[in-house]
Amino acid sequence: MADYTEPQEMKLIRGTAEEIAADFGPEYWREMEEAGEFSEEFWSELAEAGFHGLLIPEEYGGAGMGMQEMGVAMETLCKEGVGMAGCWYLVVNACMAAVGIREHGTEEQKEEFLPGIADGGEMFCMGITEPDAGTNTLNAETFAERDGDGWRVNGKKCWITFSDESDYIVLVTRTTPADEVDRATDGITLLIVGLDEDGVDVEPIPKHGMNYSNSCEVFLDDVHVPEGRVLGEEGDGWWALVDTLNPERIAFSAAATGIGKLAADSAVEYTNDREVFGQPVGAHQGVQFPVTEGYAKLETAAVMRDKAAWLYDNGEDCAYETNVAKAVAVEAGIETVYHAMQAYGGWGYAREYDVERWWREINLTRLAPVTQQMAWNHLAQEIGFPKSY
Ligand SMILES: Cc1cc2nc3c(=O)[nH]c(=O)nc-3n(C[C@H](O)[C@H](O)[C@H](O)COP(=O)(O)OP(=O)(O)OC[C@H]3O[C@@H](n4cnc5c(N)ncnc54)[C@H](O)[C@@H]3O)c2cc1C
């Protein structure tokens, strides 16, 4: 039988996330979004709370915890008022880059980079997506060729979140052309590239929401990368990359349940107050049932996320559970925010009530980090259907 007693340290993390969220509520993010500003204060607050270092071993300045704790931290931040930023400011740097270096870095790389990630002093972004490869990362064309002791990189990435703020990018490159390898997964190499190197150009992509951060095109023109910057094995970086994708999906699952609950809680408060036909609009089952049904699905998705995170933290295969958690949390999150917005009536369309912003935020989770179709593709295969992609 599973034991659902919440450990003391999980209560501590939840409490810390609640305290942070109390200072960074919906109004704050509405203003940051409208100003299009990156939140240095929130970033520093996460560092002070130790959240950037949750997944980093203590010997490198972190807390030595796992994705279960990170999931709770993210869901709580999102739910208590931070919205998507509660996941967004942690997922790339503190989850993906930290885990990639923790699991696949050399001792030198761990010593050089992990303490800076943990204390918030250094920021990484993840350079996976390319305009012509899209969802099929194996078609990446950004190429790194040997240049003396190091590498020379040419190529183009798109949608790279935080690349305009980051110090480094974990860059997915090909070091052997796709038509010269036995398996499509061969010939991929991950490089840690300084974003201040000559030949790097970063251009933000104007986007639909979450404008308290930029996602950018990154152009690499003859960029020199010194020796010692390969993350994982040269030519075999695909598997190191895959290792970072499960934490990313678990994180987005936490974001979806957190944003869904935030919108639901907000709709409950609003509709308990708003009277139209002589009673609160929240008293109508037509208003309360859809939000409640969504909420129940969010609770279920959160349990699956916790299972996926437990498997991940214990070194077990977690791909199936992670895709279930991500896909189901996203469907439930979208459903809940949709009905929460409806419960607000016309005011759901007004910026001042934030639910329209959460609607824009939740919709990202069906497109990234993996689209819903690709999550269903993986799951369909897992339950026995032929591979369809
Ligand atoms: C705000 C934002 C931030 C992002 N941040 C980052 C980041 O930091 N780093 C990074 O590397 N990337 C990032 N991404 C990129 C994101 O991961 C990709 O946009 C996503 O993986 C989809 O790729 P694509 O846009 O090229 O879609 P495409 O691959 O062009 O797909 C288009 C549509 O076709 C569907 N489709 C394609 N093939 C199949 C198939 N075989 N079966 C069924 N359906 C299929 C897809 O699901 C999708 O709906 C970000 C994206 C956004 C919007």
The ligand as a MOL file (V3000), in Angstrom:
LIG
                    3D

  0  0  0     0  0            999 V3000
M  V30 BEGIN CTAB
M  V30 COUNTS 53 58 0 0 0
M  V30 BEGIN ATOM
M  V30 1 C 6.4730 29.9500 -25.7070 0
M  V30 2 C 7.3160 28.8000 -26.1630 0
M  V30 3 C 8.4920 28.5200 -25.5030 0
M  V30 4 C 9.3290 27.5040 -25.9610 0
M  V30 5 N 10.5290 27.3060 -25.3460 0
M  V30 6 C 11.4220 26.4410 -25.9000 0
M  V30 7 C 12.7550 26.3310 -25.3710 0
M  V30 8 O 13.1150 26.9720 -24.3790 0
M  V30 9 N 13.6270 25.5050 -26.0000 0
M  V30 10 C 13.2770 24.7760 -27.0940 0
M  V30 11 O 14.1300 24.0660 -27.6280 0
M  V30 12 N 12.0110 24.8350 -27.6130 0
M  V30 13 C 11.0890 25.6550 -27.0400 0
M  V30 14 N 9.8130 25.7460 -27.5590 0
M  V30 15 C 9.4770 24.9920 -28.7660 0
M  V30 16 C 8.4320 23.9030 -28.5660 0
M  V30 17 O 8.9780 22.8370 -27.8590 0
M  V30 18 C 7.9480 23.5300 -29.9770 0
M  V30 19 O 7.2170 24.6450 -30.4750 0
M  V30 20 C 7.1110 22.3140 -29.9720 0
M  V30 21 O 7.9060 21.2090 -29.6560 0
M  V30 22 C 6.4360 22.0650 -31.3300 0
M  V30 23 O 7.3270 22.2220 -32.4040 0
M  V30 24 P 6.8620 23.0830 -33.6670 0
M  V30 25 O 6.3680 24.3630 -33.1290 0
M  V30 26 O 7.9680 23.1770 -34.6500 0
M  V30 27 O 5.6470 22.2650 -34.2680 0
M  V30 28 P 5.6510 21.2480 -35.5250 0
M  V30 29 O 6.6690 20.1760 -35.3070 0
M  V30 30 O 5.7460 22.0460 -36.7730 0
M  V30 31 O 4.2070 20.6200 -35.4160 0
M  V30 32 C 3.0250 21.3100 -35.8400 0
M  V30 33 C 1.8000 20.5360 -35.3750 0
M  V30 34 O 1.7710 19.2560 -36.0010 0
M  V30 35 C 1.6760 18.2420 -35.0230 0
M  V30 36 N 2.4530 17.0730 -35.4370 0
M  V30 37 C 3.6940 17.0540 -35.9740 0
M  V30 38 N 4.0690 15.7830 -36.2090 0
M  V30 39 C 3.0530 14.9830 -35.7810 0
M  V30 40 C 2.8340 13.5800 -35.7440 0
M  V30 41 N 3.7420 12.7260 -36.1580 0
M  V30 42 N 1.6610 13.1370 -35.2370 0
M  V30 43 C 0.7000 13.9930 -34.8000 0
M  V30 44 N 0.8600 15.3260 -34.8220 0
M  V30 45 C 2.0090 15.8160 -35.3020 0
M  V30 46 C 2.2930 18.8310 -33.7610 0
M  V30 47 O 1.8360 18.1610 -32.5930 0
M  V30 48 C 1.8090 20.2760 -33.8770 0
M  V30 49 O 0.5010 20.3990 -33.3720 0
M  V30 50 C 8.9390 26.7170 -27.0780 0
M  V30 51 C 7.7130 26.9800 -27.7200 0
M  V30 52 C 6.9110 28.0100 -27.2830 0
M  V30 53 C 5.6370 28.2820 -28.0120 0
M  V30 END ATOM
M  V30 BEGIN BOND
M  V30 1 1 1 2
M  V30 2 1 2 3
M  V30 3 2 2 52
M  V30 4 2 3 4
M  V30 5 1 4 5
M  V30 6 1 4 50
M  V30 7 2 5 6
M  V30 8 1 6 7
M  V30 9 1 6 13
M  V30 10 2 7 8
M  V30 11 1 7 9
M  V30 12 1 9 10
M  V30 13 2 10 11
M  V30 14 1 10 12
M  V30 15 2 12 13
M  V30 16 1 13 14
M  V30 17 1 14 15
M  V30 18 1 14 50
M  V30 19 1 15 16
M  V30 20 1 16 17
M  V30 21 1 16 18
M  V30 22 1 18 19
M  V30 23 1 18 20
M  V30 24 1 20 21
M  V30 25 1 20 22
M  V30 26 1 22 23
M  V30 27 1 23 24
M  V30 28 2 24 25
M  V30 29 1 24 26
M  V30 30 1 24 27
M  V30 31 1 27 28
M  V30 32 2 28 29
M  V30 33 1 28 30
M  V30 34 1 28 31
M  V30 35 1 31 32
M  V30 36 1 32 33
M  V30 37 1 33 34
M  V30 38 1 33 48
M  V30 39 1 34 35
M  V30 40 1 35 36
M  V30 41 1 35 46
M  V30 42 1 36 37
M  V30 43 1 36 45
M  V30 44 2 37 38
M  V30 45 1 38 39
M  V30 46 1 39 40
M  V30 47 2 39 45
M  V30 48 1 40 41
M  V30 49 2 40 42
M  V30 50 1 42 43
M  V30 51 2 43 44
M  V30 52 1 44 45
M  V30 53 1 46 47
M  V30 54 1 46 48
M  V30 55 1 48 49
M  V30 56 2 50 51
M  V30 57 1 51 52
M  V30 58 1 52 53
M  V30 END BOND
M  V30 END CTAB
M  END
